[in-house]
Amino acid sequence: MPCTTILVGRKASYDGSTIIARNDDSGAGYFTPKKFTVVLPEKQPRHYRSVLSHVEVELPDHPMRYTATPNAIPGKGIWAAAGVNEANVAMTATETITSNERILGADPLVKLQPAEGTEGTPDFRPEVPGGIGEEDLVVLTLPYIHSAREGVARLGLLHETYGTYESNGIAIADVDEIWWFETVGGHHWIARRVPDDSYVTMPNQLGIDDFDLKDALGKQKNFMCSADMESFLEENHLDLSLDGRLNARDTFGSHSDADHCYNTPRAWYMQRFLNPRTCRWDGPDADFTPESDDIPWCRVPERKITVEDVKYILSSYYQGTPYNPYAKYGNPDMRGAYRFIGVNRNDFLGIFQLRPYAPKKLCAVEWIAFASNPFNVLIPQYTNIERTPDYLANTTGRVSTDNFYWASRLIGALADAHYGKCIQQIERYQEAAGARAHELIARFDREYKDAKKQAEENGDAVQASELRFAERANDAFADAARAETDAALREILLIAANNMQNQYARNDH
């Protein structure tokens, strides 16, 4: 199972933004090249058919424009993965999550059933389509929603209508709210609003713990769920609480041995980083260990959280712990004992920052990184656009440094193989690219405000120029990152080449 998610409420972030972020990872043993694109309304399908499950969905007219990070190589569907629409609503889908046998027995997943036998004969059984899944969710949801809450309602209806063939968690945010949606079996679902003063960590495991069923079936202030959830719980004897307060993780989730090496360690490290003094995280008297099942779904941080904090966390390989695979200290048997967050098969990282203080047309900044996160950098992009820079959009199956995906993949592979000699170059690369990105965002924010004020004073139409402004700014962001990436690749390639096994000089003997 791939992917790791962190959500940051607006009062927990450094600038009052809502922030949602997710690593999109391939399965073990392969990579899925990704690209950054924009889907225009005329390109959005009105009749959708899933490649994997063959489910068919009629879609509404008048979709909105939205950004997406689809697969660069066609064949397995769109997999739009994450994006922001023109109403400044962000969505990332999905985080694969866990469930248990009781839930999957009470409400089985809706899987494709291929046709059997020969058509026209008595034993023929026609194909039965499966439900919706990760391939489909952004395309079916994001173009039609104007708020995070509206997104939860649409997602819920889609799941109740078509079912799903997998267990997933989905984040949706607007400038005011973040909601986290989890599927529960084939047709049921729950959702919880992220507290404004808190952050949420999600490591491939059904995460919501405390759940107010009364609110979810009533005012829906902070919780939502399937309309029949109360009877579903009762009829199938699913609620495991002793005090009547539903713990969704106990009821709907898992606590397996696999969780303890693959999932819970990631939540442990993320919260250890953001709340180092709140709890004891290490040693025999630790409040929480990498294998704890009860690490809270959300927590108030010890300080406000930045974009750089989110990037560091989602790039983590457990620095400062015995589990760091590159460590020169501690017990060698513990290195790599737990699944890292920043792994070799990260395909992309999307951080979505919805800024309440920025002009509406520049409100959303989508920070994008490709390939293995410990060794890559983020490129910011405004999302009120109709095209994306070639450096982010022209990924194909051909390895080429003309695009950010493959350049990042090459840097990661070279730096990992020569970690001790390359890590300083990586750190310089990340700092330089990050500083330049923030510098350019501040500059273009100011230029936009000045240009719009002047246009309004002159009575000029501004809509088209706003799109062009954001696109020119995005080109500048990409050009700056490309310059830093090319320089880093040159330095890291030199280090790797000078440390090849066949190196030899006349003074070596």
VOKOLZA-121859 format. One line per field, with one value per residue (C-alpha): x, y, z; residue number from 0. Coordinates in steps of 0.5 Angstrom, whole numbers, plus 500, padded with zeros to 3 digits. Layout:
! residues N
X c(X/...)
Y c(Y/...)
Z c(Z/...)
nr c(NUM/...)
//
This chain:
! residues 509
X c(500/503/502/502/498/498/493/494/488/488/490/496/499/504/500/493/492/489/494/493/499/500/505/503/507/508/507/514/518/516/515/509/511/507/506/502/496/490/483/479/472/471/476/472/468/460/460/466/468/473/479/480/473/469/464/460/458/454/457/454/454/458/464/470/477/482/489/491/497/495/499/504/504/497/494/491/486/487/489/488/491/490/489/485/479/477/473/480/478/483/483/488/485/487/491/490/487/486/479/477/474/467/466/468/463/458/459/463/467/464/469/469/466/469/464/464/462/460/455/449/449/446/452/454/454/455/460/458/462/466/465/469/476/483/483/477/475/478/475/468/469/473/470/463/464/465/467/470/464/460/466/464/457/458/463/459/453/458/460/453/451/456/460/468/473/478/479/481/482/481/482/478/480/477/480/476/476/479/475/478/473/474/471/468/466/463/458/459/463/465/468/471/473/480/480/483/488/490/494/492/497/495/499/495/491/484/485/479/479/474/467/461/455/450/453/454/447/444/447/454/458/464/462/459/457/452/445/444/450/447/443/449/453/447/445/452/454/460/461/466/466/464/462/458/462/464/471/472/479/477/470/472/480/485/491/495/502/503/500/506/512/508/503/504/511/510/504/509/515/511/508/514/517/511/510/517/516/508/510/515/517/523/525/522/518/515/508/508/512/513/508/503/495/493/497/492/489/489/494/495/502/507/509/506/507/510/510/518/515/510/516/521/516/513/521/523/527/527/533/535/532/535/531/535/537/543/545/553/550/546/544/545/539/534/536/530/526/520/517/520/515/520/522/525/518/515/512/510/508/503/502/496/496/490/492/486/490/492/488/482/486/492/489/491/499/500/507/509/515/517/520/524/522/529/533/528/525/518/516/510/505/499/492/488/491/490/496/502/510/513/518/512/508/512/513/513/516/523/528/530/533/528/523/522/520/526/531/529/529/536/538/535/538/545/545/542/548/553/549/555/558/552/547/551/549/542/541/544/540/533/535/537/530/526/528/528/521/518/522/518/512/512/514/509/504/506/506/499/496/499/497/490/489/492/487/481/483/484/477/481/478/483/480/484/490/490/490/496/500/499/502/508/509/509/514/518/518/519/525/528/527/530/536/537/536/541/546/545/545/551/554/551/553/560/561/558/562/568/566/565/568/573/576/584/589/597/598/594/599)
Y c(500/507/514/519/525/531/536/543/547/554/556/551/554/559/564/562/558/551/546/539/535/527/523/519/513/507/500/496/495/500/507/511/518/523/530/537/539/543/540/545/545/542/537/534/528/528/520/517/510/507/503/499/497/499/503/508/515/520/527/534/540/546/543/548/548/544/542/535/530/525/519/521/514/512/505/505/511/518/518/525/524/531/538/545/548/555/556/555/548/543/535/530/522/518/515/507/505/499/496/489/483/485/491/488/482/487/491/488/492/492/489/488/481/479/476/468/463/464/470/467/460/458/459/466/471/478/483/486/493/494/501/507/508/512/512/516/520/527/527/525/530/536/540/540/543/550/548/542/541/540/535/531/531/529/524/520/520/517/512/510/510/506/503/502/497/499/502/510/516/523/530/536/543/550/557/556/548/541/535/528/522/515/509/504/498/498/503/507/512/517/524/529/536/538/542/549/549/542/538/530/525/519/513/508/506/508/514/517/515/519/520/524/520/524/530/526/524/531/538/536/541/537/530/527/520/515/516/509/509/508/502/499/499/496/491/488/489/493/499/496/502/501/508/509/514/511/510/509/507/501/500/500/500/495/493/488/486/489/496/496/496/499/504/507/508/514/517/516/520/526/527/526/532/537/535/533/536/534/526/522/518/514/509/504/509/512/515/512/508/506/500/504/503/509/515/521/522/530/534/541/543/546/551/554/549/551/549/547/543/539/537/535/530/527/526/523/517/517/522/522/515/508/507/511/507/512/512/511/510/505/498/496/491/497/501/500/496/501/503/510/516/519/512/511/510/517/519/526/530/535/541/545/552/556/563/567/574/573/575/570/569/567/564/557/555/548/546/540/535/529/522/520/526/526/528/533/540/543/548/553/554/558/554/560/558/554/551/549/550/544/543/540/538/534/528/521/514/517/519/526/532/536/535/535/528/525/530/529/521/521/526/521/515/518/521/515/511/516/519/521/525/528/530/536/538/536/540/546/545/544/551/555/552/554/560/562/560/564/570/569/568/575/578/576/577/584/585/582/587/593/591/589/596/600/596/597/605/605/601/595/588/584/576/574/578/575/568/570/573/567/563/567/567/559/559/563/558/553/556/558/551/548/552/549/542/542/545/540/534/536/536/530/526/529/526/519/519/520/514/509/502/502/509/509/514/513/515/509/504)
Z c(500/498/500/506/508/513/514/517/520/518/526/526/520/519/515/516/510/510/508/505/503/500/498/492/492/487/489/490/485/480/478/475/472/473/470/472/468/467/465/461/462/454/456/462/460/460/460/464/464/469/465/472/474/468/472/468/471/467/470/470/465/467/470/473/470/475/476/476/476/472/470/464/461/458/459/466/466/468/476/476/484/486/484/485/482/480/486/490/493/493/493/494/493/495/501/501/508/512/514/518/516/520/516/509/511/513/506/501/496/489/485/477/476/469/464/464/459/452/450/447/451/458/462/460/465/463/466/472/473/480/484/483/486/486/479/478/484/483/476/479/484/484/478/481/488/491/498/502/505/499/496/502/500/493/495/499/494/489/494/496/489/485/491/491/490/495/502/501/505/501/503/501/503/502/505/511/512/511/511/511/508/509/506/510/506/499/500/507/509/515/515/520/519/521/528/526/531/529/524/522/520/516/514/510/516/517/522/525/532/536/532/534/531/533/530/524/523/526/525/521/524/525/523/517/515/511/513/515/519/526/523/520/526/530/525/524/531/529/535/540/545/552/554/548/544/537/536/528/528/533/529/522/522/523/528/525/525/518/521/526/521/515/518/525/525/520/524/530/527/524/531/534/530/531/538/541/548/548/549/551/544/545/550/555/558/552/551/544/540/533/534/538/535/539/536/536/529/530/535/536/534/539/534/527/521/515/508/509/515/511/506/511/514/508/506/512/513/521/522/529/530/530/524/519/514/512/520/522/529/533/532/525/525/527/521/516/521/519/513/511/509/504/500/493/490/492/485/487/493/492/498/497/500/500/503/506/505/498/492/490/483/487/493/492/491/489/491/487/487/483/485/492/497/501/495/491/491/491/485/487/482/482/480/476/469/463/461/466/464/460/465/469/464/458/462/458/459/456/461/460/464/460/465/472/474/471/473/480/479/477/482/488/485/484/491/495/492/495/500/505/500/496/502/503/496/497/503/499/493/497/501/495/491/497/498/491/491/497/494/487/490/494/488/484/489/489/482/481/486/483/476/478/481/475/471/475/475/467/467/463/463/468/467/461/464/470/467/463/469/473/467/466/474/474/468/472/478/474/470/477/479/473/474/481/479/473/477/483/478/475/482/484/478/478/485/483/477/481/486/481/482/476/478/477/477/476/483/486/486)
nr c(0/1/2/3/4/5/6/7/8/9/10/11/12/13/14/15/16/17/18/19/20/21/22/23/24/25/26/27/28/29/30/31/32/33/34/35/36/37/38/39/40/41/42/43/44/45/46/47/48/49/50/51/52/53/54/55/56/57/58/59/60/61/62/63/64/65/66/67/68/69/70/71/72/73/74/75/76/77/78/79/80/81/82/83/84/85/86/87/88/89/90/91/92/93/94/95/96/97/98/99/100/101/102/103/104/105/106/107/108/109/110/111/112/113/114/115/116/117/118/119/120/121/122/123/124/125/126/127/128/129/130/131/132/133/134/135/136/137/138/139/140/141/142/143/144/145/146/147/148/149/150/151/152/153/154/155/156/157/158/159/160/161/162/163/164/165/166/167/168/169/170/171/172/173/174/175/176/177/178/179/180/181/182/183/184/185/186/187/188/189/190/191/192/193/194/195/196/197/198/199/200/201/202/203/204/205/206/207/208/209/210/211/212/213/214/215/216/217/218/219/220/221/222/223/224/225/226/227/228/229/230/231/232/233/234/235/236/237/238/239/240/241/242/243/244/245/246/247/248/249/250/251/252/253/254/255/256/257/258/259/260/261/262/263/264/265/266/267/268/269/270/271/272/273/274/275/276/277/278/279/280/281/282/283/284/285/286/287/288/289/290/291/292/293/294/295/296/297/298/299/300/301/302/303/304/305/306/307/308/309/310/311/312/313/314/315/316/317/318/319/320/321/322/323/324/325/326/327/328/329/330/331/332/333/334/335/336/337/338/339/340/341/342/343/344/345/346/347/348/349/350/351/352/353/354/355/356/357/358/359/360/361/362/363/364/365/366/367/368/369/370/371/372/373/374/375/376/377/378/379/380/381/382/383/384/385/386/387/388/389/390/391/392/393/394/395/396/397/398/399/400/401/402/403/404/405/406/407/408/409/410/411/412/413/414/415/416/417/418/419/420/421/422/423/424/425/426/427/428/429/430/431/432/433/434/435/436/437/438/439/440/441/442/443/444/445/446/447/448/449/450/451/452/453/454/455/456/457/458/459/460/461/462/463/464/465/466/467/468/469/470/471/472/473/474/475/476/477/478/479/480/481/482/483/484/485/486/487/488/489/490/491/492/493/494/495/496/497/498/499/500/501/502/503/504/505/506/507/508)
//
